[in-house]
Amino acid sequence: MTTRGLDPTDTRLDGAWRFRLFERPDEISDDAVVGSAAGDEWMTVEVPGNWSLQEGVGDTPHYTNVEMPFEGPPPTLPERNATGVYRRAFSAPRRAPGDRVLLSVGGADSVHIVYVNGEFIGYGTDARLESVYDVSHAIRDGENDLAIVVVRFSAHSHVEDQDGWWMAGLHRPVGLMVRPPSSLTDVRLGADWDPSAERGSLSVRAEVSLEALDEGWSVRASLTDGAGVSVADAMSSVDVGHTDTYRFTGFAAEIDSGDLGVEPWSAESPVLYRCRIELLNPEGVVVDSTSQRVGFRRVEVVGPDLLVNGRRVWIHGVNRHDHHPERGAAVSVADMRADLMQMRRHNITAVRTSHYPNRPEFLDLCDELGFYVVDEANIESHAHNWHVCDMPEYREAWVERVARMVQRDRNHPSVIMWSLGNESGYGANHDAAAGWVRRADPSRPLHYEDAIRTQGWIDGGRHATHVVCPMYPTVPEVADYGRAVAEGRADRPFIMCEYSHAMGNANGSLADYWDVIHAWPGLQGGFIWEWKDHGVRHPEAGDDRLHYGGMFGESPHDGNFIADGLVSADLEPHPGLAEVAWVYRDVATRVEGDRVVVENRRSFAGLGDLRARWTMTARDTVTSGDLDVGEVPPGQSREVPLPVNVPVDRLGVFTVSWETREDSWFAPAGHVVAWDQHVADLSLADDPATVGSAPVTSTASGVVAGPDPQLWRAAVDNDGFKLMLERAARESKGSQRLHRWLSQGIPTSEPSQLIGYQRETVGDIERHVFDVPASLEGLPRVGVRYVIDPRFTRMRWFGRGPGENYPDRNRGAMVGIWESGIDQLPYLIPQEYGLRTDTRWAELHDPDTGDRIRVEALDQPFSFSAIRHTAEDLYDATHAADLRENPCLILSLDAAHRGLGNGACGPDVDARYEIQPGRHTLVYRVTTRRAADRR
């Protein structure tokens, strides 16, 4: 494995291949890998692709999270082990005498065997890294036959036990490379940036393969900027003195260029240069060349800080799998770019390649667009967490998987840490791999979560990780580590490798994490789990529904645990992504007295690319303007005068938003990247219920039924796994709150049988009093439900919005007057959705007649939702595709609503967002107005 892979001019063998499936490897006959592939038993499939998602193959995906999809300890394999034979013809590439022809297999799940013209060539075992074979001796002029046998499960499957679909096939590109007999085999670029001198340096080590070991071979390295202007140009002789025992370090040339006037690379300013490397023969003729992009930057751990170019950086990160809903792991470059574009629109600037190296093109994009990357080795032995990591039989696999990743990706400036894998325990094999990396590439820190999980955050696992990188800590635990840094008891950066599990309606307390991160030293952020749902469509399913675990009839499986992304499998943002964008914002503002404090959270750049706008809403008056903040250096704050008087005796909302001045690669000009609010008074005492509207009349038009007391919500995934109830209880998986609610009869009993309830109606004013006993602490909600005529299809409200928000996920939702249609279910598994918190009034509109129903808070703000499903409808449905709309609109008004938490995989709801026992009141006026009343 080297930094040099398929070049743009190389021959691609992607496209249609002939394919035949066998039950197991030993059933493959000789005529399957040579001879005709035209019989009825053969079909056509696409490469790259997973055969598990291609029509007519008959071997479907299998989802597990922890356990293996078959029984037995390593290296046991299942009796049925689907094996596919891929065949295609290709013409011999044009080549000169002595040229070598190399076959590149970008990735195959799980292992693969290569035959050319019936001759065995080689065997590859890492499903997520390229395997390269010299096929020169097997190639003949004219047409050739290539056969690649892919075996679904292997001994290596036990170290590829990631949380995801088990699929099979050639899921990455296949191609042919022609290299001259004397060629560049590997190029290592060390592009350093000295932040104190503000100068760059470039070291080049070019390793070569020479047809003859003659003196006089040389390598030239030329560095140019983005405009093609020369920055450096140097040459060095190739060392061929292999008999010089104590000096020779390989057939290579080394070039060092210092004191370069270059611009540094960072995620904020991803400046790239191009380095062209040429191999010259003794006559000075160029016989081989390659070019690579270069970013000058320095990554180091200094005390409790991870530094890039001498400065702390925030890790605004997500975990990302290769995933496409129709092609599985076979993602295209366009797919990768679309992922990164959606990430950057929501202020995400760091990616952990969970849990394997991505295609090299992904790192090319991160270099170009500006993302920090934790590059992770394809190692996870989750089912045998304390077993395989110490098995000598797997030591070579451990070291090779880590080393080959480093060898391939070391020239990418976006890669700031190497990860030794995921959830594989901590054993001698990890230390062996760590030792190799420390020697081969000391320029980047190591990252490995299980080392600190098993040996402690303060001083554990130091050989395997330079950073403390836990999974799913609680907010108090994060604060405790920051406190330990402040007191001198901890001295490593704290960067969560996984947190805020985004399964369904999730990401509770996200802002609480970042309050702590910004408050304490040593804390630099983390990677949310995870970017995208892994739902898949199958061409033989009969409809286009997305599948989750168990829907293909596989066993064992982990159900919808695979639907845990910030976006859907189709890249549609889930509501929680708005909260992510807010906590990951680059600039924050707050009001202190008569001043606005502007905080630039960037590490390197000012705010000149952004325009600040302010808006002041006071009763029915809205004023706005530009906020002139001048220069705010990175990492610093500046105060500017408050541009408008904020009322202190009545409701006033002062909002500052920041938008891009120019079009960018991820969004047009005017894209909002940050926003903050100052709310002068949250009470309702001086806030007329008629804000923004005329007086209304009181009639009952549009209300079909209600109000009826309501305690139940359709359990979110963080409440408990409704699709795996018995197993979740037996194995204590996820939150157990749903089990408690079911045992208490919350979804089936009349609320008045469980709590004290009183209703008082005086004219158009409703007063509801709920007395919750101590035994029912932590209810889903406390409120009432109305059934509304379905002709009301628009809603307008004064509260937090515009999107869905919940008590522990509403800091990024701004208080204002909002309007929208009726929410549609945004999650793959039906569950509670659509809530709006801190609401002063809400209206439902019939756009055809102009009629409206209005609810006005008279005591405290309420939470509400207006959706086309009852809680019972949502809970009973197991898939969004099976959910049917209620004939009427369901309006819920809550005096209290439980937070979301992260209980599916992480901390449950914080006590601040639990519904406490005691008295809860809901007081409001409900009125309707007919269009005729306004004439």
Backbone hydrogen bonds, N-H to C=O, Kabsch-Sander energy under -0.5 kcal/mol:
donor,donor_aa,acceptor,acceptor_aa,energy
5,G,3,T,-0.7
10,D,7,D,-1.7
11,T,176,L,-1.7
13,L,174,V,-3.1
15,G,47,V,-3.4
17,W,45,V,-2.8
18,R,87,R,-2.7
19,F,43,M,-2.8
20,R,85,V,-1.5
22,F,83,T,-3.0
27,E,24,R,-1.7
28,I,25,P,-1.7
32,A,29,S,-1.7
33,V,30,D,-1.3
34,V,30,D,-0.5
42,W,39,G,-1.7
43,M,19,F,-2.5
45,V,17,W,-2.5
47,V,15,G,-2.4
49,G,170,L,-2.5
51,W,49,G,-0.6
51,W,168,A,-1.7
52,S,168,A,-0.9
53,L,50,N,-2.0
54,Q,51,W,-1.7
57,V,54,Q,-1.4
62,H,166,W,-1.3
64,T,62,H,-0.5
64,T,164,G,-1.2
76,T,73,P,-3.1
81,N,23,E,-1.5
81,N,79,E,-0.7
83,T,22,F,-2.5
84,G,150,V,-2.7
85,V,20,R,-2.7
86,Y,84,G,-0.6
86,Y,148,I,-2.7
87,R,18,R,-2.7
88,R,146,L,-2.0
90,F,144,N,-2.2
92,A,142,G,-2.5
99,D,96,A,-2.3
100,R,179,R,-3.7
102,L,100,R,-0.5
102,L,177,M,-3.4
103,L,133,Y,-3.2
104,S,102,L,-0.5
104,S,175,G,-3.2
105,V,103,L,-0.5
105,V,131,S,-2.9
106,G,104,S,-0.6
106,G,173,P,-2.7
109,D,169,G,-2.2
110,S,108,A,-0.6
111,V,151,V,-1.5
112,H,124,G,-2.1
113,I,149,V,-2.3
114,V,122,G,-2.6
115,Y,147,A,-3.0
116,V,119,E,-2.2
117,N,145,D,-3.2
119,E,116,V,-2.0
121,I,114,V,-3.2
122,G,114,V,-1.0
124,G,112,H,-2.5
127,A,125,T,-0.7
129,L,126,D,-1.1
131,S,105,V,-2.4
133,Y,103,L,-2.5
135,V,101,V,-2.4
135,V,133,Y,-0.8
136,S,101,V,-0.6
138,A,135,V,-1.1
139,I,135,V,-1.3
139,I,136,S,-0.6
144,N,90,F,-2.9
146,L,88,R,-2.9
147,A,115,Y,-2.8
148,I,86,Y,-2.2
149,V,113,I,-2.8
150,V,84,G,-3.1
150,V,148,I,-0.6
151,V,111,V,-2.3
152,R,82,A,-2.6
157,S,154,S,-1.5
158,H,155,A,-0.9
159,V,156,H,-1.7
160,E,157,S,-1.5
161,D,380,E,-3.0
162,Q,160,E,-1.3
164,G,64,T,-1.5
164,G,162,Q,-1.2
166,W,62,H,-4.1
167,M,165,W,-0.9
169,G,109,D,-1.8
171,H,107,G,-0.7
171,H,169,G,-1.3
172,R,107,G,-1.2
175,G,104,S,-2.1
176,L,11,T,-2.9
177,M,102,L,-3.0
179,R,100,R,-2.8
179,R,177,M,-0.5
183,S,181,P,-0.6
183,S,209,S,-2.3
185,T,183,S,-0.6
185,T,207,E,-2.7
186,D,207,E,-1.6
188,R,205,R,-2.7
189,L,187,V,-0.5
190,G,188,R,-0.5
190,G,203,S,-3.1
191,A,189,L,-0.7
192,D,190,G,-0.9
192,D,201,S,-2.1
194,D,199,R,-2.9
198,E,194,D,-2.2
199,R,194,D,-1.0
200,G,260,L,-2.7
201,S,192,D,-2.1
202,L,257,S,-3.2
203,S,190,G,-2.0
204,V,255,I,-3.0
205,R,188,R,-2.4
206,A,204,V,-0.5
206,A,253,A,-2.6
207,E,186,D,-2.9
207,E,205,R,-0.6
208,V,251,F,-2.7
209,S,183,S,-2.6
214,D,212,A,-1.9
217,W,214,D,-0.7
218,S,280,L,-2.2
219,V,236,S,-2.9
220,R,278,E,-2.3
221,A,234,A,-2.9
222,S,276,R,-2.5
223,L,232,A,-3.1
224,T,274,R,-2.5
225,D,229,V,-2.2
228,G,225,D,-2.1
231,V,223,L,-3.6
232,A,223,L,-1.5
234,A,221,A,-2.2
236,S,219,V,-2.1
238,V,217,W,-2.8
239,D,252,A,-2.6
240,V,238,V,-0.6
242,H,240,V,-2.1
244,D,241,G,-1.8
245,T,243,T,-1.6
247,R,244,D,-1.7
248,F,244,D,-2.6
252,A,250,G,-1.6
253,A,206,A,-2.0
255,I,204,V,-2.5
257,S,202,L,-2.9
260,L,200,G,-3.2
262,V,260,L,-1.8
265,W,296,F,-3.4
266,S,269,S,-0.9
271,V,264,P,-0.6
271,V,269,S,-2.3
273,Y,294,V,-3.0
274,R,224,T,-2.6
275,C,292,Q,-3.1
276,R,222,S,-2.8
276,R,274,R,-0.6
277,I,275,C,-0.5
277,I,290,T,-3.2
278,E,220,R,-2.6
279,L,288,D,-3.0
280,L,218,S,-3.1
280,L,278,E,-0.5
281,N,285,V,-2.5
284,G,281,N,-2.9
287,V,279,L,-2.9
288,D,279,L,-1.1
290,T,277,I,-2.1
292,Q,275,C,-2.4
294,V,273,Y,-3.3
297,R,191,A,-1.8
297,R,295,G,-0.7
300,E,307,L,-2.1
302,V,300,E,-0.6
302,V,305,D,-2.4
303,G,301,V,-0.6
305,D,302,V,-1.6
307,L,300,E,-3.3
307,L,305,D,-0.6
308,V,311,R,-2.7
309,N,298,R,-3.2
311,R,308,V,-1.6
313,V,306,L,-0.9
315,I,524,Q,-3.4
316,H,314,W,-1.1
317,G,315,I,-1.4
317,G,526,G,-2.1
318,V,350,A,-1.7
319,N,528,I,-2.5
320,R,352,R,-2.3
323,H,321,H,-0.7
324,H,328,G,-1.4
328,G,324,H,-2.0
330,A,327,R,-2.0
331,V,329,A,-1.8
336,M,332,S,-2.1
337,R,333,V,-2.5
338,A,334,A,-2.2
339,D,335,D,-2.2
340,L,336,M,-2.4
341,M,337,R,-2.6
342,Q,338,A,-2.3
343,M,339,D,-2.3
344,R,340,L,-2.6
345,R,341,M,-1.9
346,H,342,Q,-0.7
346,H,343,M,-1.5
347,N,344,R,-1.9
348,I,343,M,-2.2
349,T,316,H,-2.2
349,T,347,N,-0.5
350,A,316,H,-1.3
351,V,372,Y,-2.9
352,R,318,V,-2.2
353,T,351,V,-0.5
353,T,374,V,-2.4
354,S,352,R,-2.6
356,Y,353,T,-2.5
362,F,359,R,-1.8
363,L,359,R,-0.9
364,D,360,P,-2.0
365,L,361,E,-2.1
366,C,362,F,-2.1
367,D,363,L,-2.7
368,E,364,D,-2.1
369,L,365,L,-3.3
370,G,366,C,-1.8
371,F,366,C,-1.4
372,Y,349,T,-2.5
373,V,414,S,-2.9
374,V,351,V,-2.4
375,D,373,V,-0.7
375,D,417,M,-2.2
376,E,374,V,-0.6
377,A,419,S,-2.0
379,I,377,A,-2.3
380,E,159,V,-2.0
384,H,381,S,-1.4
385,N,382,H,-1.0
387,H,384,H,-2.1
388,V,384,H,-1.3
390,D,387,H,-1.3
391,M,388,V,-1.7
394,Y,391,M,-1.6
395,R,392,P,-1.2
396,E,392,P,-0.6
398,W,394,Y,-2.4
399,V,395,R,-2.5
400,E,396,E,-2.8
401,R,397,A,-2.4
402,V,398,W,-1.8
403,A,399,V,-3.2
404,R,400,E,-2.9
405,M,401,R,-1.2
406,V,402,V,-2.2
407,Q,403,A,-2.9
408,R,404,R,-2.0
409,D,405,M,-2.4
410,R,406,V,-1.5
412,H,409,D,-1.9
415,V,412,H,-1.0
416,I,373,V,-2.5
416,I,414,S,-0.7
417,M,373,V,-1.2
418,W,445,P,-2.1
419,S,375,D,-3.2
420,L,447,H,-2.0
422,N,379,I,-2.6
424,S,425,G,-0.5
429,N,389,C,-2.4
430,H,427,G,-0.7
431,D,427,G,-1.6
432,A,428,A,-2.2
433,A,429,N,-2.1
434,A,430,H,-3.0
435,G,431,D,-2.4
436,W,432,A,-1.7
437,V,433,A,-2.1
438,R,434,A,-2.7
439,R,435,G,-1.5
440,A,436,W,-2.8
441,D,437,V,-3.2
444,R,441,D,-1.0
447,H,418,W,-2.2
452,I,448,Y,-0.7
452,I,449,E,-0.9
453,R,449,E,-2.1
454,T,450,D,-2.1
455,Q,451,A,-1.2
456,G,452,I,-1.7
460,G,456,G,-1.1
462,R,459,D,-0.5
464,A,461,G,-1.0
465,T,461,G,-1.4
466,H,446,L,-2.4
467,V,446,L,-0.7
468,V,493,P,-3.2
469,C,467,V,-0.8
472,Y,498,E,-2.7
478,V,474,T,-2.0
479,A,475,V,-2.3
480,D,476,P,-2.4
481,Y,477,E,-1.8
482,G,478,V,-2.1
483,R,479,A,-2.4
484,A,480,D,-2.1
485,V,481,Y,-2.3
486,A,482,G,-2.3
487,E,483,R,-1.9
488,G,485,V,-1.6
489,R,484,A,-2.9
490,A,484,A,-1.1
494,F,522,G,-2.8
495,I,468,V,-2.6
495,I,493,P,-0.6
496,M,525,G,-2.3
497,C,470,P,-1.3
498,E,470,P,-1.3
499,Y,527,F,-1.0
502,A,529,W,-3.2
502,A,564,D,-0.7
503,M,501,H,-0.7
504,G,502,A,-0.7
504,G,563,A,-0.7
506,A,504,G,-1.1
507,N,501,H,-0.9
508,G,901,G,-1.9
509,S,808,D,-2.7
510,L,507,N,-1.1
510,L,808,D,-0.5
513,Y,509,S,-1.8
514,W,510,L,-1.5
515,D,511,A,-2.0
516,V,512,D,-1.6
517,I,513,Y,-2.4
518,H,514,W,-2.2
519,A,515,D,-0.7
519,A,516,V,-0.7
520,W,516,V,-1.5
523,L,520,W,-0.8
524,Q,494,F,-2.4
524,Q,522,G,-0.5
525,G,494,F,-0.6
526,G,315,I,-2.3
527,F,496,M,-2.3
528,I,317,G,-2.4
528,I,526,G,-0.5
529,W,499,Y,-2.1
530,E,528,I,-0.6
531,W,319,N,-2.6
533,D,567,V,-2.2
534,H,562,I,-2.1
536,V,547,H,-1.3
537,R,325,P,-3.0
541,A,538,H,-2.1
547,H,536,V,-3.5
549,G,559,G,-1.9
551,M,548,Y,-1.9
553,G,550,G,-1.6
558,D,63,Y,-0.7
561,F,558,D,-2.0
562,I,559,G,-0.7
563,A,560,N,-2.2
564,D,562,I,-1.0
566,L,530,E,-1.6
567,V,531,W,-1.7
568,S,572,E,-2.5
571,L,568,S,-2.2
574,H,566,L,-2.9
577,L,574,H,-2.0
578,A,575,P,-1.5
579,E,575,P,-0.5
579,E,576,G,-0.5
580,V,576,G,-1.6
581,A,577,L,-2.4
582,W,578,A,-1.5
583,V,579,E,-2.5
584,Y,580,V,-2.2
585,R,582,W,-1.4
588,A,599,E,-2.2
590,R,597,V,-1.7
592,E,590,R,-0.5
592,E,595,R,-2.6
595,R,592,E,-1.6
596,V,640,V,-3.5
597,V,590,R,-3.2
597,V,595,R,-0.5
598,V,596,V,-0.6
598,V,638,R,-3.2
599,E,588,A,-3.3
599,E,597,V,-0.5
600,N,598,V,-0.6
600,N,636,Q,-2.8
601,R,586,D,-3.1
601,R,599,E,-0.8
610,L,607,L,-1.9
611,R,659,E,-2.9
613,R,657,S,-2.9
614,W,625,G,-3.1
615,T,655,T,-2.4
616,M,623,T,-3.4
617,T,653,V,-2.6
618,A,616,M,-0.6
618,A,621,T,-2.7
619,R,651,L,-0.7
621,T,618,A,-2.3
623,T,616,M,-2.4
625,G,614,W,-2.0
627,L,612,A,-2.3
628,D,626,D,-0.6
629,V,627,L,-0.8
635,G,600,N,-1.0
635,G,602,R,-0.8
636,Q,633,P,-1.8
638,R,598,V,-2.3
640,V,596,V,-2.4
642,L,594,D,-2.6
653,V,617,T,-2.8
654,F,652,G,-0.5
654,F,678,H,-3.0
655,T,615,T,-3.0
655,T,653,V,-0.6
656,V,676,D,-2.5
657,S,613,R,-2.8
658,W,674,A,-2.8
659,E,611,R,-2.5
660,T,671,H,-2.0
661,R,609,D,-2.3
664,S,667,A,-2.8
670,G,660,T,-2.4
671,H,668,P,-1.2
673,V,658,W,-2.8
674,A,658,W,-1.3
676,D,656,V,-2.1
678,H,654,F,-2.8
680,A,652,G,-3.4
680,A,678,H,-0.6
687,D,684,L,-1.2
691,V,688,P,-1.6
693,S,690,T,-2.7
699,T,697,T,-0.8
703,V,700,A,-1.5
704,V,702,G,-0.7
704,V,787,V,-2.4
705,A,787,V,-1.8
708,D,785,R,-1.8
710,Q,783,G,-3.2
715,A,713,R,-0.7
719,D,716,V,-2.2
720,G,716,V,-1.0
722,K,720,G,-1.1
724,M,721,F,-1.2
725,L,722,K,-0.6
728,A,724,M,-3.0
729,A,725,L,-2.1
730,R,726,E,-2.6
731,E,727,R,-2.8
732,S,728,A,-0.6
733,K,728,A,-1.8
738,L,719,D,-2.5
740,R,736,Q,-1.6
741,W,737,R,-2.5
742,L,738,L,-2.5
743,S,739,H,-2.2
744,Q,740,R,-1.9
745,G,741,W,-0.6
745,G,742,L,-0.9
746,I,741,W,-2.2
748,T,745,G,-0.6
749,S,745,G,-2.8
753,Q,750,E,-2.3
754,L,750,E,-0.6
754,L,751,P,-1.6
755,I,751,P,-2.3
756,G,771,D,-2.4
758,Q,769,V,-2.2
760,E,767,R,-2.8
762,V,765,I,-2.3
765,I,762,V,-2.0
766,E,924,Y,-3.4
767,R,760,E,-2.5
768,H,922,L,-2.4
769,V,758,Q,-2.7
770,F,920,H,-3.1
771,D,756,G,-2.9
772,V,770,F,-0.7
772,V,918,G,-3.0
776,L,773,P,-1.8
777,E,774,A,-1.5
778,G,915,I,-2.9
779,L,776,L,-0.6
781,R,711,L,-1.4
782,V,896,A,-2.6
783,G,710,Q,-1.7
784,V,893,L,-2.7
785,R,708,D,-2.3
786,Y,891,L,-3.3
787,V,705,A,-2.9
788,I,786,Y,-0.5
788,I,889,L,-3.3
789,D,702,G,-2.9
792,F,789,D,-1.6
793,T,791,R,-1.0
793,T,845,H,-1.2
794,R,845,H,-1.7
795,M,820,S,-3.1
796,R,843,E,-2.5
797,W,818,W,-2.2
798,F,841,W,-2.7
799,G,797,W,-0.6
799,G,816,G,-2.2
800,R,837,T,-2.2
801,G,814,M,-1.8
805,N,835,L,-3.0
806,Y,809,R,-1.0
809,R,806,Y,-2.5
813,A,810,N,-1.0
814,M,801,G,-1.6
814,M,812,G,-0.6
816,G,799,G,-2.5
818,W,797,W,-2.8
818,W,816,G,-0.6
820,S,795,M,-2.5
822,I,793,T,-0.9
823,D,866,A,-0.7
832,E,714,A,-2.5
836,R,864,F,-2.1
839,T,862,F,-3.0
840,R,798,F,-3.7
841,W,798,F,-0.9
842,A,855,V,-2.4
843,E,796,R,-3.8
844,L,853,I,-2.6
845,H,794,R,-3.0
846,D,851,D,-2.8
850,G,846,D,-3.0
852,R,929,R,-2.2
853,I,844,L,-2.3
854,R,927,T,-3.7
855,V,842,A,-3.1
856,E,925,R,-2.7
857,A,840,R,-3.2
858,L,923,V,-2.4
859,D,923,V,-0.9
862,F,839,T,-2.1
863,S,894,D,-2.0
864,F,836,R,-2.2
865,S,892,S,-1.7
867,I,890,I,-2.0
874,L,870,T,-2.1
875,Y,871,A,-2.3
876,D,872,E,-2.2
877,A,873,D,-1.3
880,A,828,L,-2.2
882,D,879,H,-1.5
883,L,879,H,-0.5
883,L,880,A,-1.0
886,N,868,R,-3.6
889,L,788,I,-2.6
890,I,867,I,-3.4
891,L,786,Y,-2.1
891,L,889,L,-0.7
892,S,865,S,-2.7
892,S,890,I,-0.6
893,L,784,V,-2.5
894,D,863,S,-3.2
895,A,782,V,-2.5
896,A,782,V,-1.7
898,R,780,P,-2.6
899,G,913,Y,-2.1
902,N,907,P,-2.2
903,G,900,L,-0.5
905,C,902,N,-1.5
913,Y,910,D,-2.2
914,E,911,A,-1.2
916,Q,914,E,-0.7
918,G,772,V,-2.3
920,H,770,F,-2.8
922,L,768,H,-2.3
924,Y,766,E,-2.3
925,R,856,E,-2.4
926,V,764,D,-2.1
927,T,854,R,-2.7
927,T,925,R,-0.5
928,T,697,T,-0.8
929,R,852,R,-2.8
933,D,930,R,-1.4
934,R,931,A,-1.5
935,R,932,A,-1.1
